[in-house]
């Protein structure tokens, strides 16, 4: 699997991100051709959310599956440092932990999970917690 990280600021640990993506896909029994992880400004993600989802709201992550159903994952995950840092402050957590959580969330979307109801949000949060623990228990 090819993982490209487009990060103008350079705040990302590429080995940590690769391990995170690989853990989620392996745990969900998915294979991937490639995943692009792209950092954008908060306003850019808001405009993308409006254009592609019809919602004029700020968001920390947007994920797009570019593959045909039943094929290997080909996807893009867009992240906003500003929004993730605001989340970390709001949830009283470390920015790096929130960054990893949001990346896991994006990976779960690429695996087919949705979060448009409270029950589905709860399911994704439980999976995020599981993958966060698994990552913390590993060496990276």
C-alpha positions as CSV (number, residue, x, y, z in Angstrom):
1,X,0.0,0.0,0.0
2,X,1.3,3.4,-0.9
3,X,0.7,6.2,1.7
4,X,1.5,9.8,0.6
5,X,1.3,12.6,3.2
6,X,1.0,16.1,1.8
7,X,1.8,18.3,4.8
8,X,3.1,21.8,4.0
9,X,3.8,22.4,7.7
10,X,5.6,19.2,8.4
11,X,4.1,18.3,11.7
12,X,3.4,14.6,10.9
13,X,5.3,11.5,12.0
14,X,5.2,9.5,8.7
15,X,5.9,6.2,10.5
16,X,3.1,6.8,13.0
17,X,0.7,7.7,10.3
18,X,1.6,4.6,8.2
19,X,1.3,2.3,11.2
20,X,-2.1,3.9,12.0
21,X,-3.5,3.4,8.5
22,X,-2.1,-0.1,8.3
23,X,-3.6,-1.1,11.7
24,X,-7.1,0.1,10.8
25,X,-7.2,-1.5,7.3
26,X,-5.8,-4.8,8.7
27,X,-8.2,-4.8,11.6
28,X,-11.1,-4.2,9.2
29,X,-9.8,-6.8,6.7
30,X,-9.4,-4.3,4.0
31,X,-6.6,-3.9,1.5
32,X,-5.6,-0.6,-0.1
33,X,-3.8,0.4,-3.3
34,X,-3.1,3.9,-1.9
35,X,-4.1,6.5,0.6
36,X,-3.3,10.2,0.2
37,X,-3.4,12.1,3.5
38,X,-3.7,15.8,2.7
39,X,-3.6,18.7,5.2
40,X,-5.6,21.8,4.3
41,X,-6.7,25.0,6.0
42,X,-9.8,24.9,8.1
43,X,-11.7,27.1,5.6
44,X,-10.7,24.8,2.7
45,X,-12.3,21.9,4.5
46,X,-15.4,23.9,5.2
47,X,-15.8,24.7,1.5
48,X,-15.2,21.1,0.6
49,X,-17.8,20.0,3.1
50,X,-20.3,22.5,1.6
51,X,-19.5,21.5,-2.0
52,X,-19.5,17.7,-1.6
53,X,-21.9,17.2,1.3
54,X,-24.1,20.3,1.2
55,X,-23.2,21.3,4.7
56,X,-21.7,24.7,5.5
57,X,-19.8,23.6,8.7
58,X,-16.3,23.4,9.9
59,X,-14.9,19.8,10.0
60,X,-11.6,18.2,11.0
61,X,-11.7,15.4,8.4
62,X,-13.2,14.5,5.1
63,X,-12.5,11.2,3.4
64,X,-13.2,10.2,-0.2
65,X,-13.2,6.7,-1.6
66,X,-12.0,6.8,-5.2
67,X,-12.2,3.1,-5.9
68,X,-15.0,1.0,-7.3
69,X,-16.9,-1.1,-4.8
70,X,-15.3,-4.4,-3.9
71,X,-11.9,-3.2,-5.1
72,X,-8.9,-2.3,-3.0
73,X,-9.2,1.0,-1.3
74,X,-8.0,4.1,-3.2
75,X,-8.7,7.1,-1.1
76,X,-7.9,10.5,0.1
77,X,-8.2,11.8,3.7
78,X,-8.2,15.6,4.1
79,X,-7.3,16.9,7.6
80,X,-7.3,20.4,9.2
81,X,-4.6,21.1,11.9
82,X,-6.5,24.1,13.1
83,X,-9.7,22.2,13.6
84,X,-7.9,19.2,15.2
85,X,-6.1,21.5,17.6
86,X,-9.4,23.2,18.6
87,X,-10.9,19.7,19.2
88,X,-7.9,18.7,21.4
89,X,-8.5,21.8,23.5
90,X,-12.2,21.2,23.7
91,X,-11.8,17.5,24.6
92,X,-8.8,18.2,26.9
93,X,-6.5,15.9,25.0
94,X,-3.1,16.1,23.5
95,X,-3.1,17.5,19.9
96,X,-1.1,14.5,18.7
97,X,-3.6,12.1,20.1
98,X,-6.5,14.0,18.5
99,X,-4.6,14.0,15.2
100,X,-4.3,10.2,15.3
101,X,-7.9,9.8,16.3
102,X,-9.1,11.9,13.4
103,X,-6.8,10.0,11.0
104,X,-8.4,6.7,12.3
105,X,-11.8,8.2,11.8
106,X,-10.9,9.0,8.2
107,X,-9.6,5.5,7.7
108,X,-12.8,4.1,9.1
109,X,-14.8,6.1,6.6
110,X,-12.6,4.7,3.8
111,X,-13.5,1.2,5.1
112,X,-17.2,2.0,4.7
113,X,-18.3,3.3,8.1
114,X,-20.7,6.2,8.4
115,X,-21.5,8.5,11.3
116,X,-24.8,10.2,10.3
117,X,-26.7,8.8,13.3
118,X,-25.8,8.7,17.0
119,X,-25.7,4.9,16.9
120,X,-23.2,5.0,14.0
121,X,-21.2,7.7,15.7
122,X,-21.0,5.6,18.8
123,X,-19.8,2.6,16.8
124,X,-17.1,4.7,15.1
125,X,-16.0,6.1,18.5
126,X,-15.7,2.6,19.9
127,X,-13.6,1.6,17.0
128,X,-11.4,4.7,17.2
129,X,-10.8,3.9,20.9
130,X,-9.8,0.4,20.1
131,X,-7.4,1.4,17.4
132,X,-6.0,4.2,19.6
133,X,-5.3,1.7,22.3
134,X,-3.8,-0.8,19.9
135,X,-1.5,1.9,18.5
136,X,-0.4,3.1,22.0
137,X,0.3,-0.5,23.0
138,X,2.7,-0.9,20.0
139,X,6.2,0.4,19.8
140,X,5.4,3.6,17.8
